Amino acid sequence: MEKSNEIMSLVSELQWEVGEDFHDKLVEGIYSDASRIAQKAVLKEDGKKHFNIDAAIDKVVTSRVFGFPIMLLLLATVLWVTITGANYPSAMLNNLLIGMGYPFLKEMAVTISLPWWLTGFLVDGIYLAMAWVIAVMLPPMAIFFPLFTLLEDFGYLPRVAFNLDRIFSKAGAHGKQALTMTMGFGCNAAGVVATRIIDSPRERLIAIITNNFALCNGRWPTQILIGTIFIGALVPPYLSGLVSAASVVGIALLGILFTFIISWMLSNTVLKGAVSTFTLELPPYRPPRFWKTVYTSLIDRTFIVLWRAIIFAAPAGAVIWLVSNIYIGDNSIAANLIQFFDGFGFLIGLNGVILLAYILAIPANEIVIPTILMLTAMVYGGTGVGAGEGVMFEFDSQMATADLLHAGGWTLLTGLNLMIFSLLHNPCSTTIYTIYKETKSAKWTTVASLLPLVVGIMVTFIIAQVWRIFMG
Amino acid sequence: MINPVLALSLFFVVLLVVFLLFRPEKGFYWKFAGMLASNEKTLMEDVLKQIYHMEHAGNTGSLLSLKGTLDISEEKLVKVIAGMESKGLIRTDGTKISLRQEGNDYAIKIIRAHRLWEKYLADKTGVDKREWHHLAERAEHKLTKEQVDDLALSLGDPRYDPHGDPIPTSKGDMQYIQHVSLPLFPVDKQGYIVHIEDEPESIYEQIIAKNLQVGAQIKVIEANERRIRFSSEGEEVVLTPIVANNISVAEQRRSGVFRKNTRKLSGLKLGEKSKIAGLSRECRGANRRRLLDLGFVPGTEVETCLSSPLGNPRAYLIKGASIALRKEQADLVLIEMNNDIAYGN
């Protein structure tokens, strides 16, 4: 005992002697030894020639002149291929699942004489919501994700992060957030999963919380439809296509602006003291393994996200049908709720129908427009439109949609604020669930869910008041 | 329908109130919470600490000097000191105030908590170094002895805080490194920074702005009453004597290894090659481990291979991999001077 005490006090004495960098010197020594041993033991292939090609590509894609144009061109191409390429299969799926599958199921229900409420609940509610999500969601994701993964596999994406890091670092974020944000244009849930590539805890959390500001594929159709009906209609017909497209791009850019603002705010307030490191490896280029990439991106990204969306959409469809068909007093639950939300909806330049639709459609942004149309037809007595209460629908022509919305009291302000609210509101439940799985924190999941909603309410509120002051 | 002008004004009033209450640091809510936290115990501990520092610097404590440094009313101070005397922590002799053994032990306990917390903030969090002192001032009053010991254990029982001050052991032992202030250090001799005083803040800010760090190797080139000119990690720095006074320097330690003349990796031009000399002491915690993992260890060859279109970050070729680092990280990686003559060895 005496002896060990003596040793311990000697140790303590010596600890002062060796100085504070003793541990570091030791670690550095271990690393140096390891690298020396590795250098002797590992034989390297003659990779000289290969490397020169890499350097040449790098010189071009990160150059001052070509760096940014190449990046924008590739992004625009990917988005264009996705949007135009998805049109045809989307229409086909729509035709198959809603045009043919839906009447077929209805008939079958009659044949086996199911009671009307069970048919409504199962077919009009659950089936229709699932069909909608699949038809709108599957084709763009099945195109976007493989394209994105191919660029990733080729080795180009880390260069994008490299090019853009300076801009993101100004907002306290990581250059790789450019990639997770782009992934968010496809699907926010996939974007949140993609933040795993950011190894710094603080920057990863920022990327997760702000991913929802990237306008996802489920919201593009809403933007395009409302942009065309309300913004495009302001100008002569030959310009309307261009103007409505510009308005949608404007909303997407607004989302990017909010990504930076919120990232900056987070990194300078609540996340100020979190651990932050930056490293970015620029791996060598390699020819993408095409089929393997397509296969894994379909399995890993597309189907997992689609499956989660279907699981969440099914009960949503059931709830939508139920609130429209269960009556309290003279009105359905939906009509009561719409009346209840109308006051607040008016305050932020929207209306009760939109707010109820956004609550019912938390599981999937894809069913927002069908729900809005169904609820509007139900409340404002658009007789002869739609297939009955609680049955979501869409018009073939935009004129008919516009007519119904105008009948529901919609103005230019309603359209504009809907576009903004569609960008700035809570993430869909699939994304919320994914955020929880990735952060394992109820606190950050709550922040990520409510922050965009609060921002959205504030922005639409200000627009509505300013609009009413100046436009009467 | 609510009048839009009224609604908008109401909204901005609410926004303003929330901002005034909760804005970072200066919000009324935080100030109020801070006021609640600063009770008798906090004040007493601050007084103990101040007397300790005064005695350590070779001065004696007095009511007047304490009032000057602590920024509280005389009335309050007198009350606290009377309480401390009756507890047997200090003894007063006319205007002189000095620590009893018990008070000395207590003060060392607080200092241990303070310096360990600074070490913790430096190594385990991303808190900016300008805020370490401020946050440790608060934490030192809240931590219990058990918590402090656990903290020391989890940090690997460190002996020096990030400013270069010794951390007392749980038994209260502490050794200062023999050092002099920078203006008094002999010209042309190789030394290193052992301590940077973090108070007063205005001078500390100036030192940080020059990128000076504890552990950095320096050599004084010129020293007179108007300015001190010296080199630090390959860069020339000029300071006024007042600022330089807050930097303490020691000769190279016997046990330490002489580092060759070094400069920063961020200064390596595109296409140039050099060898890693080491990582700056300022590179801490997760950042340090990450860089070591990537192969930024002494002796490794490194080449600047790419610059992003906006100039920052830049990519460095190390061990056959291309790794991008931001400028503030590359500032912390030291490389050998080209055509360098090794000192000392």
Interface residues (C-beta under 8 A of the other chain):
Chain A: S12 Q15 W16 E17 V18 G19 E20 D21 H23 D24 K25 V27 E28 Y31 S32 S35 K44 G47 A55 D58 K59 T62 S63 R64 G67 F68 F162 N163 D165 R166 I167 S169 G175 D199 R202 N268 T269 K272 G273 A274 V275 S276 T277 F278 T279 L280 E281 L282 P283 P284 F346 L347 M458 F461 I462 A464 Q465 V466 R468 I469
Chain B: M1 I2 P4 V5 A7 L8 F11 P24 L121 K124 T125 G126 V127 D128 E131 G156 D157 P158 R159 Y160 G164 P166 T169 D173 Q175 G215 R253 S255 G256 V257 G278 L279 R281 G285 A286 N287 R288 R290 L291 L292 L294 G295 V297 P298 G299 T300 C305 L306 S307 S308 P309 L310 G311 N312 P313 A315 K319 G320 A321 S322 I323 A324 L325 R326 Q329
